[in-house]
Amino acid sequence: MTKLKFVVSLMTDDNDYQLEQARSAEATAVKLGIEQQILYAENDAVTQSTQLLKMIQVPPEKRPQAIVCEPVGATAMEAVARAAVTAGIGWAVLNRDVDYIIELRRTAKVPVFCVSSDHLEVGRIQARQCAALLPKGGTALYLQGPSDSSVAKERLLGLEEGRPGNLNLIILKGQWTEESARRAVTSWLKLSTSKKMGIDMVVAQNDAMAIGVRKAFQEAVPEQEKERWLQRPFLGVDAVPETGQSWLRSGLLTATIFTPPNAVRAIDLLHETFRTGRMPTERVLIPPSSMPAVEVLRPRE
């Protein structure tokens, strides 16, 4: 079999989970003997589509055999996906459930599929974590990802499904990065009503944004009130070993949710398809898990 070449297109290099996606993808490519190129889109959909179209439009002998894409924005790169499949390039989407996959699979001669963490379940787990840590209820400052992100929408939907009736949410928007959360919360703290709201917990859709909230509290809350704000439970998602899991051990996070890097699964499936000819299923869901287990979480005094 000719040596395979894959391209992995990720959203940004300013996020610990995206960097873990890249590290795990590189390690898997080395293990399988695949030539691989990692691209970062700087959180810009136009940049991402331009990068990928350049890879697709090169002469056939220089094209990759497959593209693994974690899309920026709401479009999920449908036009790029169609161009790739037409050019005979396999297409795997990460962390999106996209309708066009079904249509492309009807005629595609290359693998076309999705691999995603179960983001609804991520939200449901966070709801259970909240109930365990705040059994009497209260108010949570909730940091959500971008408005056009299906991941952000599904994680909030899952949380709303299981959210205790006595838990109120104040929702702010970030861009999956520590700095975006720091800026959003700093702006919110400038409101005359914010410091009087009695925040009981911080819930973020990823670990990086949870840490961004801590930084905002450290910088913008008056010194005499800082300890009270920083001792609230902080919840995140992703649990990357060098960041989220480390923050959990040090006490910066009270709990997080482990979402394994799914680029590994996509690369394994593509490699298996090119080796055996067996097409992967249309959609692969990877289950998340609470860290620590919800059953051991206890309210703070």
C-alpha positions in Angstrom: 0.0 0.0 0.0 1.3 3.5 -0.9 2.2 5.6 2.1 -0.8 7.5 3.1 -0.9 11.2 3.6 -3.5 12.9 5.8 -4.2 16.5 6.6 -5.7 17.4 10.1 -7.4 20.8 10.2 -8.0 22.2 13.7 -9.6 25.4 14.9 -6.8 27.1 16.8 -3.4 26.6 18.5 -4.6 28.7 21.4 -6.6 26.0 23.2 -5.3 23.0 25.2 -7.8 20.5 23.8 -7.0 21.5 20.2 -3.3 21.1 21.0 -4.0 17.7 22.5 -5.9 16.8 19.3 -2.7 17.7 17.4 -0.4 15.8 19.7 -2.5 12.6 19.7 -3.0 12.8 15.9 0.8 13.1 15.4 1.5 10.2 17.7 -1.1 8.0 15.9 0.3 8.9 12.5 3.8 7.9 13.5 2.5 4.6 14.9 0.7 3.8 11.7 3.4 5.1 9.3 1.2 7.9 7.9 2.6 11.2 6.6 0.6 13.9 8.2 0.2 17.7 8.2 -1.5 19.7 10.9 -3.2 23.0 10.0 -4.6 25.6 12.5 -7.4 28.0 11.3 -6.9 30.7 13.9 -10.6 30.4 14.8 -11.5 31.7 11.4 -13.8 29.8 9.0 -12.6 31.6 5.9 -9.0 30.8 6.8 -9.8 27.2 7.3 -11.7 26.8 4.0 -8.9 28.5 2.1 -6.2 26.3 3.7 -8.1 23.1 2.8 -9.1 24.2 -0.7 -5.4 24.8 -1.4 -4.7 21.2 -0.3 -7.5 19.8 -2.5 -6.6 21.8 -5.7 -3.0 20.7 -6.0 -2.1 18.1 -8.7 -3.5 14.6 -8.0 -0.2 13.1 -7.1 0.3 15.7 -4.3 -3.1 15.5 -2.7 -3.7 13.9 0.7 -5.7 10.7 0.8 -7.9 12.1 3.5 -8.7 15.2 5.5 -9.7 15.2 9.2 -11.5 18.5 10.0 -12.7 20.1 13.2 -14.7 22.9 11.6 -14.8 26.6 12.7 -18.2 28.3 12.5 -21.6 27.0 11.7 -21.2 25.8 8.1 -19.1 22.7 8.9 -17.2 23.2 5.7 -19.9 21.6 3.4 -18.5 23.1 0.2 -15.0 22.1 1.1 -16.2 18.6 1.9 -17.9 18.2 -1.5 -14.7 19.4 -3.2 -12.6 17.0 -1.3 -14.8 14.0 -2.0 -15.1 15.0 -5.7 -11.3 15.0 -5.8 -11.2 11.5 -4.3 -10.1 12.7 -0.8 -11.6 11.1 2.3 -13.4 13.4 4.7 -13.8 13.0 8.5 -15.5 15.6 10.6 -14.7 16.0 14.3 -17.2 17.1 16.9 -20.0 17.9 14.5 -23.1 16.0 13.5 -23.6 17.3 9.9 -26.5 16.4 7.5 -24.4 16.6 4.3 -22.5 13.5 5.4 -25.5 11.3 4.6 -25.8 12.7 1.0 -22.1 12.5 0.3 -21.9 8.8 1.5 -24.5 7.8 -1.1 -22.0 8.3 -4.0 -18.6 8.7 -2.4 -15.9 6.2 -3.2 -13.8 7.4 -0.3 -14.6 7.3 3.4 -16.9 10.0 4.7 -18.0 10.1 8.4 -18.1 12.0 11.7 -16.4 11.3 15.0 -17.6 13.3 18.0 -17.6 13.4 21.7 -21.2 13.0 23.1 -21.7 16.7 23.8 -25.2 16.2 25.1 -23.9 13.8 27.6 -21.2 16.3 28.6 -23.9 18.7 29.5 -25.9 16.1 31.4 -22.8 15.2 33.4 -22.2 18.9 34.3 -25.8 19.0 35.5 -25.2 16.1 37.8 -22.0 17.7 39.1 -23.9 20.9 39.8 -26.6 19.0 41.7 -23.9 17.2 43.8 -22.0 20.3 44.7 -25.0 22.7 45.2 -27.8 20.5 46.5 -29.6 23.5 48.0 -29.4 25.3 44.7 -28.0 28.7 43.8 -26.6 30.7 40.9 -23.9 29.5 38.5 -21.9 31.8 36.2 -21.9 29.8 33.0 -19.2 30.3 30.3 -20.5 29.0 26.9 -18.5 28.6 23.7 -19.3 30.6 20.5 -22.9 31.1 19.5 -22.5 29.4 16.1 -20.9 26.3 17.6 -23.0 23.1 17.7 -20.8 21.8 20.4 -21.6 24.8 22.6 -25.3 24.5 21.9 -25.4 20.7 22.6 -23.5 21.1 25.9 -25.9 23.8 27.1 -28.9 21.7 26.0 -27.6 18.7 27.9 -27.1 20.8 31.0 -30.6 22.3 30.7 -32.1 18.8 30.4 -30.7 17.8 33.8 -30.3 21.1 35.5 -31.8 21.2 39.0 -34.8 23.5 39.2 -33.1 25.4 42.0 -30.0 26.3 39.9 -30.0 29.6 38.0 -27.6 30.4 35.2 -25.9 33.6 34.2 -24.6 32.8 30.7 -21.6 34.6 29.2 -20.0 33.7 25.8 -16.4 32.9 25.1 -14.3 31.5 22.2 -13.0 28.3 23.9 -9.9 30.1 25.1 -8.7 31.3 28.5 -8.3 34.9 27.3 -11.8 35.1 25.8 -13.3 34.0 29.1 -11.1 36.4 31.1 -12.3 39.3 28.9 -16.0 38.3 29.0 -16.0 38.0 32.8 -14.0 41.2 33.3 -16.6 43.1 31.3 -19.4 41.5 33.2 -17.8 42.4 36.6 -17.9 46.1 35.6 -21.7 46.0 35.7 -23.0 47.6 38.8 -25.2 44.5 39.6 -22.6 41.7 39.0 -20.9 41.7 42.4 -24.2 41.7 44.2 -25.5 38.5 42.5 -24.0 36.0 44.9 -22.4 33.6 42.5 -22.2 30.1 44.0 -20.4 28.3 41.3 -18.6 28.7 37.9 -19.4 26.3 35.2 -17.5 26.5 31.9 -17.8 24.5 28.7 -14.1 23.8 28.8 -11.3 23.9 31.3 -9.4 26.8 29.6 -12.4 29.1 30.0 -12.9 28.1 33.7 -9.3 29.2 34.3 -9.9 32.4 32.4 -12.8 33.1 34.9 -10.4 32.6 37.8 -8.0 35.1 36.3 -10.7 37.6 35.8 -11.7 37.2 39.5 -8.1 37.6 40.6 -7.6 40.8 38.5 -11.0 42.6 38.8 -12.5 41.7 42.2 -11.6 43.9 45.2 -9.0 42.3 47.4 -11.3 41.9 50.4 -13.8 39.9 48.4 -11.4 38.0 46.2 -11.1 34.9 48.4 -14.8 34.4 48.5 -15.1 34.5 44.7 -12.1 32.2 44.2 -13.3 29.6 46.6 -16.5 28.8 44.7 -16.6 25.5 42.9 -15.1 25.7 39.3 -16.2 23.2 36.7 -14.8 22.6 33.3 -14.6 20.1 30.4 -11.8 18.3 28.4 -9.4 17.1 31.2 -6.3 17.3 29.0 -3.5 15.7 31.2 -1.1 18.6 31.3 -3.8 21.3 31.9 -7.3 20.3 33.0 -6.2 17.2 35.0 -3.3 19.2 36.5 -5.7 22.0 37.5 -8.0 19.5 39.1 -5.2 18.0 41.2 -4.1 21.5 42.3 -7.6 22.5 43.3 -8.0 25.2 40.6 -10.8 23.1 39.3 -13.3 21.3 41.5 -14.4 18.9 38.7 -14.0 18.4 35.0 -15.2 16.0 32.3 -12.8 13.8 30.3 -13.4 14.0 26.5 -10.8 11.9 24.8 -9.1 13.5 21.8 -11.2 12.1 18.9 -8.7 12.8 16.1 -7.1 9.5 17.0 -10.3 7.6 16.3 -10.8 9.3 13.0 -7.2 8.5 11.8 -7.5 4.9 12.9 -10.8 4.5 11.0 -9.4 6.2 7.9 -6.3 4.0 8.0 -8.4 0.9 8.4 -10.6 1.9 5.5 -7.6 2.4 3.1 -6.1 -0.9 4.3 -9.2 -3.1 4.1 -11.7 -1.2 2.0 -14.3 -1.5 4.7 -16.1 1.8 5.2 -16.6 3.2 8.7 -20.1 3.9 10.1 -21.6 7.3 9.4 -21.2 8.6 13.0 -19.1 7.5 15.9 -19.8 8.9 19.3 -17.2 8.8 22.1 -18.6 8.8 25.7 -17.3 11.4 28.2 -16.7 10.7 31.9 -16.7 12.8 35.1 -13.5 13.5 36.9 -13.8 12.8 39.7 -16.8 10.6 39.6 -20.0 12.5 40.4 -20.7 10.1 43.3 -17.7 11.4 45.3 -18.4 15.1 44.8 -19.6 16.8 48.0 -20.8 20.3 48.8 -18.2 22.7 50.1 -18.7 24.1 53.6 
